[in-house]
């Protein structure tokens, strides 16, 4: 039997950041991962994810800003570079989405302006001048955005957790979690752990874990989603410089379900373009129905490039929740047990914030953040919730 302050079930980025913050508070932590850390089947795996502030919902804008502050603090404290600060350009083309004022680019720009956040509105000529080969009539540039280097994050977290004595047990799914007077007993294979607190960050395995927690009746309505197509575009050597993070921002056309990541030397050597079906945008409202049609209409600079399917990243399943909000907080009826899930494909950028929230809940009996909106109890049988929150195209995976 091993005693610890906190057991975390799920070794993705959310679980590892929870361990990072909890161990930083001087607590003993054990992480249980059913597969292995960095497994391609998990949503934390890959090369890059975008980070941005440009949501239509002011709450998520504010949280994104706080998450970026925590990323900056992580870089400074651990002397690492995990953020590639290339900006994010939300675009719209009148030939694709004729009502430009109703496009994501324009609407998110207005939200950021109203909140006093840095944002820059670009017209067609300025877009073509600054980003040759991109054909758009509207652009909203979030200069404080960019991409996260996922391998650098995993390497830094793994190193720091090892230095702090955090145990990360791979191939160790829990078979039983019993509640007792002073905490929890967790059995995973031959390992038997006792802990004062429990955190579940198990992605699509969350309900399986909750089912193993004695007396727990919470089940989260999670659905799976992933990009329907994702490809790498490889520019000719003489053109490569135009598509690196120093010259090209993340490009997003969220009304059409498109995102593009630039080349990041040493991280990814081709432009990544993904296409997904936005859950709240009816098909047929744009003339873009594929990566090819996006390239033809909006990004002619990519025409004729050698392409290859994305196989090493973005082929995992993301966890969507019925009401399109995060699920973050106390597990109903289980003292000192907490859950985080339902990141909707947009969650990676929030990881240091999520980890801090869960760590504070688990080891300090509360958090400095207002997380009432994300209360898992809303899915407990017999618990009503106010009118559903409007969905946001930016919650799709990229």
N, C-alpha and C positions, 0 to 999 in steps of 0.2 A: 504494500500500500504506500502511495506517495501523497504527501500533503502539499497543497499549494493554495495560494490566495484565490486564484482565478483560473478556470478552465475555459478555453475558447474552442468551440467546435466549428472548424472551417478555416483553412489556411490560405485563403485568397487574400487580396490586398486589404479588404476590410478587416479580416481577422488579424492580419499581421500588423496593421496600423493600430488596432485595439491593443495588441500585445506591446507595441512600441510605446504607446502613451501610458499604459498601466505599469509597465516595467520602469518607465521614467519616473513614476511616482513611488518607486521602491518596492513594488509588490512582486511576489513570486507568480509566474505565469507559465501555464502549459497549454500549447496549441495542439489540437488533434485534427489531422487532415486525412480524409478517407483515401485520397490518392497520393499525389506528391505535389509539393509546392512548385508552381509554374507549369502544372499539367495543362496541355493544350485543350483539354475538355472544359477548362474553367474560364469564366469571363474575365479573369485577371491576366490571362495569358496574351502575349502578342509583342509587337514592337512599339507601336505608338497608339495613343488615344488623344483626342483633342481635349483641351480645357478652355472654357469660355465663361463669359458673364452674361451672354445675350439670351436670356429667357424672357418669355412673355409674362411670366408670373413673377412679381416683385420679390416674393419670398425666396424663390430659387436664385434670383439675381444676387440678393444679399448673401445667401449661403455660399454661392459660388465665389463671391469676393472674399468671404472669410476662409474658404478652402484654399484659395490662392495665397492668402496671407500665411496659412499654415504650411503650404508647400514651400514658400520662401523661408520660413523658419526652419523647416526640416533641412533644406539645403544648407543654410548657414550653420546649423548646429552640427550636422554630420559631415560638413565639408564635401558635399557632392553637388553635381549638377544633374537634375532630373527634368527640368522644364526647358523646352526649346521655345524661346520667346519670339515667335514669328508672326503673331497676330492671327486673327480669324476674320475673313471677309464673307459676310452673308450677301448673296447676290439675288437679283431678279431680272428677268428678260421679258419685255413686254410681249414678245411673240410667243412666250410660254405661259406666262401668268399675266394677262392683260390688265387686271386691276392692281396696279403696282402699289397703291396705298394699302391694299389688304394683304400684301405679301409679308412673309416672316421678316425680311430685311427691314422694311419700313416700320412694321409694328414693334419689333425688338428695339430698333433705334429710338422710337418714341419712349419706350419703357425706360431705357437707360438714361435718356435725357431727363425724364421726369425725376429720376432718382439721383441725378447729378453725377452719373458715372461717365468716365471718358468714353466717347464714341465719335466717330467721324462719318459723315454722310458723303458718299462719292457719287458723281454723275457719270454718264456713259463715257464722255471724253476723258475724264480723269482716270477712270478704270482702265481704259485702253492705253493711256499714256503710262501709267504706273505698272500695269500688269499686262504687257503685250500678249496677244493670243487669247485673252479672255473677253468674251462678248456678253456684256450685261448693261442694262440701262440704270440699274440701281445697285449700290453697294453700301453696306454698313460695316465699317472697319472697327473691330474691337482690338485695339492695339495691345491690350493687356492679356491677350489670349495666346494660344499656340498649341503645341503638342507635348505630351509627357513621354519620356523615354522609359518604357516599362521595364526593360532589362536592368536599367540603372536603379530603378526603384526597388526591384526585387533584390538586387545585389546589396544595396545599402541596408535594407531592412534585415535581410538574412545576417549580414555581418554584425549589425548593432545588436540584434536580439541574441546572437551567440555570445557577444561580449558581455551582455547583461545576464547571461545564464538562463535565458528563456528556453524551455524545452519545446521543440517542434517535433511531434511524432507523426511520421508519414505512414500511410497504409493502416490507419487506426480509426476507423469509424466507430462511434460508440454503439454498443449493443443494448445498454441500459443506463438510465440516469435516475437515481433514486434521490428523493428529497428527505432530509433528516432535520433534526432539531437545530443543527449548527451549519447546515449547508447541503452539499450535494456529494453523492458517491457516483462516480462515472466509471463504467467498465468498458474498456476497448481492447478486445483480444485478451492478452495475458496481463494487461495493465489495469490496475485499479487505483483510481485517484479520488481523493477527497478534497473539496474546495469550498470556500465560503460563498463564492459567486460563480455564476455561469453566464457565458455569452454565446449566442448561436449566430454565426455568420456563414451559413452553409449553402447559400444560393438556392439552386433547385432542390437540394437535399434538405432544406429547412423543415418541411413538414415531416419528413422521415425522422429527423432528430426530435422534433416536438412530440412525435408519437411515442418516443422512447423515454420521455420525461414523465415520470409518474404523476398522475392526476392532471396533466395538461390537456385541455380540450381545444386550445387555439389551433386553427389551421388557416394558413394564409392563401388566398386565391391567386396563385401564381401561374402565369402562362409563359410559354417559351417564344422567343423571337430571335431572328438573326438577319443580317443583310442577305437579300436574295441573290446578289451578285457583287463580287469584289475582285478587282484586278489591279495588277501593277502595270504601269506604263513606263517604258524605258526610253528616255530621250537619247538621241545621238550624242556622242561624247562632246562635240562642239557646242551643243545646245544645253547640256546638262546644267550649267550654272544658272540658267533661267528658272529652273524648277527646284532649286535648293531652298532651304528654310531662310537663307539670307536674302532671297529675292521674292519668294512666293509664300504667301500666308496659307493657312488652312482656308479652303474655299468650300462654302456650304450653300446649297440651294435646297433648303429644308422643305419648301413647298412641293418640290419635285422628288424628295427622298434621296438627295445626292450629297455626298461629302467627298472632299479631296484632301489628302495630306501631302505635303511637300517631301522632297528628298531630304533626309537628315544624314549627312556624312557620318559613317561609322555606326549608324543605326539601321537605316533603310536606304537602299540605293535606287529606288524607283518611286514614281508618284503613285500613291494608292488612291483608287477611286472606288467608292462603295455606293450601292443602290439598295434601298430598302423600301418597303411599303409602309408609309406613315400611317399609323393606326387611325388617325383622326382626319386624314385628307382623302376624300373619296377618289378612287381611281377615275381617270378621265377628265379631271379638272385641269390637267396640264397636258401638253403635247409630249412630255418626256415620259417614256415608259421603260427606259433601259439606260445603261451606261453609254451605249453607242449613240442614242439620240441626244443625250446630254452633251457629249463631245461634239457632235455635229452642230448643235444649236448654240452652245454656250462656251465651249472650250476648244476652239479649232486648233490651238497650238498642240493639242494631243493627237491630232489626226495622223494616221500613218505610222505611229510608234509601235514597236514590238510590245505585245502584251502577254501577260501570263496570269493565270488565276491565283488569287490569294489563298494559299493553303496553310500557311504557318500562323496566320492571325485571322481574327474575325470569323472563324468558322465554329465558334462556340455558341451556346445558347445564352441569351440574356433573359433576365427575369422581369416580366411585366406583371404589374399588380392591377386588380380590377378597377380601382378608382384612380390609378395613375399618380399615386403619391408614394413616397418612401414609407416603409414600415420600420419604425425605429423607436425602441423604448422597452418598457417592462413587459414581461410575459404575464398575462393576467393569472392571478391565483398562485404564482410561484415567486415568493420573496427572493430577492437577489438574483433573479434570472432575467436576461434581457435578449432581445433579438434585433437583428438588422438585416433587411432583405428588401427586394423590390426596387432595384436600382434603375430599371427601365432602359438599360443600355447607356444611360448617361452618367452612371454613378461613379466611374473610376475617378473623375476629377474631384469628387467630394470625399475621397477616401481618408485623407488626414483629419477632416472634420468628423466624419462618421466614427473613426477610431477614437478620437478624443471624447466624443459624446458617450460612446459605449464604455470606455475606460472610466470616465468620471462616474457614470451610473454604477458601475460594478464595484469600484473601490472607494468612492467618496459619497455614495448614497444620493447622488444628484448631479445635475449638470448646469453649467452657467447658461446654456442655450434653451430657448423656448422650443420644445419639440412636441407640444400638445397635438399639433396637426398630424403628426406621424404615428400617433398612439396605436400600437398593435391591437388594443382592445376593441377598436372599431370593427374588427372581424370576429370578435367573440359572439357567439350565438346570443341573440336578444339585445345586442347593443346597437342602437340606431346612430346614424350619422347624418349631418346636415347635407344639403344638396351637393352632388358630386362636383369636384373641382374640374374646371375646363382643361381639356388635354392640350398638350403643347408639342408641336412637331419636333422640337429640339430634344425631346426625350428619346428619340430613336437612336440606335446604336451608332456612335462614331467617336 
